[in-house]
Amino acid sequence: MNALTISLDPIFELTDEKLWQLCQQNRDLRFERSARGELTIMAPEGGNTGMYSSDLNGHLWLWNQRQKLGFTFGSSTGFILPNGAMRSPDASWIAKERWSALTPEQQAKFPPICPDFAIELMSPSDSLSATQAKMQEYRDNGTKLGWLINRKDRQVEIYRIGQPIEILQAPTTLSGEDVLPEFVLSLDLIWQS
């Protein structure tokens, strides 16, 4: 199923609280909200994408358990970005001091914070241009390092603040650079057919 995007404005203002309630009432669906207030409705991940996404999250979680520098989040976590969008990266990480600066109430719902690191793993039904726009949005809102993993074309786009996008063709590993010190992700499973 492709994502469906609908505009509710000016009919209905989808506040952060109303969006939270909508998501709680429809747990079988995934929602994101654009900075313009458009609501995107997405089906749950398919088996292969879910497996690869879980693998990415597992590697990130293991690294974080060793380093203890912050907190990792899966694809069902929604973040309210500074531009007002609510996005849910497939995998993400936030530095401990930034996460700890949020109140318990902010941490409990859709945290008003942009991840320091974000991964988007494209599903077969995802639009490349829409996913690239989402990665740009993460970077524009403060994500220091982002990876767009495109299995179909065997490419990785690397997004860094203040730098041009770097495109790698079928890399075997990716480095967390100075954002995730000593984190190296093997892409062997990702590139398997």
Phi and psi in degrees as a GROMACS rama.xvg file:
@    title "Ramachandran Plot"
@    xaxis  label "Phi"
@    yaxis  label "Psi"
@TYPE xy
-78.8376  156.82  ASN-2
-68.5567  149.247  ALA-3
-116.464  126.492  LEU-4
-114.585  130.203  THR-5
-127.844  148.589  ILE-6
-102.263  125.722  SER-7
-102.156  -16.6491  LEU-8
-82.7005  135.447  ASP-9
-94.4719  8.34817  PRO-10
-66.0743  -40.8015  ILE-11
-149.526  128.03  PHE-12
-88.7072  116.533  GLU-13
-89.8591  83.9348  LEU-14
-68.1847  168.56  THR-15
-57.7804  -42.7383  ASP-16
-67.2377  -42.1119  GLU-17
-66.6077  -37.5011  LYS-18
-63.6199  -42.7379  LEU-19
-58.1679  -47.8176  TRP-20
-62.9733  -41.7718  GLN-21
-59.2833  -44.2675  LEU-22
-65.7546  -36.8878  CYS-23
-68.272  -33.0667  GLN-24
-80.3854  -15.6061  GLN-25
-132.691  61.0453  ASN-26
-67.3446  -15.5871  ARG-27
-81.7152  -8.14007  ASP-28
-113.3  158.845  LEU-29
-113.157  134.807  ARG-30
-121.366  148.206  PHE-31
-137.031  154.313  GLU-32
-123.452  131.81  ARG-33
-77.8219  168.691  SER-34
-63.7801  -23.4115  ALA-35
-85.8564  -1.23584  ARG-36
91.026  4.83195  GLY-37
-72.7617  140.789  GLU-38
-102.756  125.437  LEU-39
-106.598  128.408  THR-40
-109.777  125.162  ILE-41
-124.707  145.27  MET-42
-75.5546  159.969  ALA-43
-59.1859  160.732  PRO-44
-64.6389  150.133  GLU-45
-76.1999  173.241  GLY-46
-58.7131  -50.9664  GLY-47
-63.4079  -47.6598  ASN-48
-62.4821  -40.968  THR-49
-61.916  -39.501  GLY-50
-65.0756  -47.4309  MET-51
-65.9381  -39.527  TYR-52
-63.145  -41.8944  SER-53
-62.9243  -39.9232  SER-54
-61.6359  -45.6232  ASP-55
-59.4389  -47.621  LEU-56
-62.6811  -38.3147  ASN-57
-62.0331  -44.3114  GLY-58
-63.963  -42.6858  HIS-59
-64.5316  -42.996  LEU-60
-62.3174  -44.7668  TRP-61
-61.6277  -43.6707  LEU-62
-58.5721  -45.3801  TRP-63
-65.9299  -32.7962  ASN-64
-64.0197  -35.0204  GLN-65
-75.9203  -43.8683  ARG-66
-83.1955  -33.0468  GLN-67
53.1095  44.8141  LYS-68
-100.832  -10.0613  LEU-69
-176.849  -147.771  GLY-70
-136.988  142.624  PHE-71
-105.039  153.963  THR-72
-139.365  143.471  PHE-73
-91.9744  -175.836  GLY-74
-70.4133  -12.4869  SER-75
-93.2066  5.13713  SER-76
-91.0677  124.691  THR-77
-99.6726  135.539  GLY-78
-117.334  135.378  PHE-79
-87.6473  113.016  ILE-80
-79.7462  161.002  LEU-81
-55.1812  -27.2641  PRO-82
-82.5164  0.46547  ASN-83
97.0539  -11.5073  GLY-84
-69.5692  151.727  ALA-85
-113.819  118.285  MET-86
-125.901  154.119  ARG-87
-130.332  88.8459  SER-88
-63.1988  156.84  PRO-89
-66.0976  -32.996  ASP-90
-149.723  144.284  ALA-91
-155.383  166.162  SER-92
-146.126  142.298  TRP-93
-130.413  134.439  ILE-94
-60.4194  143.645  ALA-95
-53.2477  -46.3513  LYS-96
-66.5757  -33.1428  GLU-97
-71.985  -43.9264  ARG-98
-64.5317  -41.4897  TRP-99
-67.4187  -18.9782  SER-100
-76.1034  -14.423  ALA-101
-79.5269  150.916  LEU-102
-74.7817  159.932  THR-103
-56.7959  -35.3651  PRO-104
-65.8826  -40.638  GLU-105
-66.4864  -38.7194  GLN-106
-68.6001  -28.4114  GLN-107
-74.9957  -30.2515  ALA-108
-106.041  -129.29  LYS-109
-90.5476  103.678  PHE-110
-60.0401  134.216  PRO-111
-82.3638  75.3006  PRO-112
-159.358  147.102  ILE-113
-99.418  130.598  CYS-114
-58.4032  148.972  PRO-115
-71.4595  -30.1442  ASP-116
-137.983  137.705  PHE-117
-143.886  143.055  ALA-118
-122.289  134.305  ILE-119
-117.4  121.052  GLU-120
-104.423  113.974  LEU-121
-68.1524  132.058  MET-122
-85.1445  160.568  SER-123
-55.9264  -29.467  PRO-124
-89.4912  -5.67188  SER-125
-72.312  145.829  ASP-126
-86.7875  129.527  SER-127
-61.7906  -45.1479  LEU-128
-64.3088  -38.7993  SER-129
-67.2629  -38.8849  ALA-130
-70.1281  -38.2392  THR-131
-62.9052  -40.811  GLN-132
-62.8089  -38.2923  ALA-133
-65.3637  -41.5208  LYS-134
-63.456  -41.6401  MET-135
-60.2343  -40.8638  GLN-136
-62.8096  -43.774  GLU-137
-56.8568  -49.6317  TYR-138
-61.5421  -44.7787  ARG-139
-63.7722  -23.4401  ASP-140
-100.77  4.37709  ASN-141
121.917  -2.4491  GLY-142
-66.4558  123.131  THR-143
-77.0264  -34.3337  LYS-144
-143.698  130.527  LEU-145
-139.173  143.184  GLY-146
-121.265  124.553  TRP-147
-103.269  113.075  LEU-148
-102.382  116.73  ILE-149
-111.075  95.4139  ASN-150
-63.1686  -40.1694  ARG-151
-57.94  -46.3617  LYS-152
-95.8636  2.0382  ASP-153
53.2494  47.3699  ARG-154
-127.539  153.326  GLN-155
-127.04  129.668  VAL-156
-103.814  129.207  GLU-157
-108.229  125.201  ILE-158
-109.725  126.941  TYR-159
-133.562  145.391  ARG-160
-61.6468  132.036  ILE-161
72.3726  12.0952  GLY-162
-130.885  155.057  GLN-163
-68.3804  157.18  PRO-164
-67.0226  134.968  ILE-165
-104.037  131.021  GLU-166
-112.99  124.333  ILE-167
-112.636  136.736  LEU-168
-95.5235  114.192  GLN-169
45.8177  53.4865  ALA-170
-65.9165  149.82  PRO-171
-84.3763  -27.3945  THR-172
-142.133  160.796  THR-173
-128.645  144.388  LEU-174
-104.402  139.403  SER-175
-76.2408  -2.61657  GLY-176
53.1282  -144.299  GLU-177
-83.2397  -9.40883  ASP-178
-75.7294  -43.2664  VAL-179
-123.289  79.2049  LEU-180
-55.4216  131.176  PRO-181
70.8163  8.75101  GLU-182
-86.1826  123.895  PHE-183
-129.916  123.61  VAL-184
-104.286  122.289  LEU-185
-80.5987  136  SER-186
-106.078  15.7023  LEU-187
-53.922  -50.3278  ASP-188
-66.0844  -37.9505  LEU-189
-60.8785  -40.6289  ILE-190
-83.9108  -8.11391  TRP-191
-64.3254  144.787  GLN-192
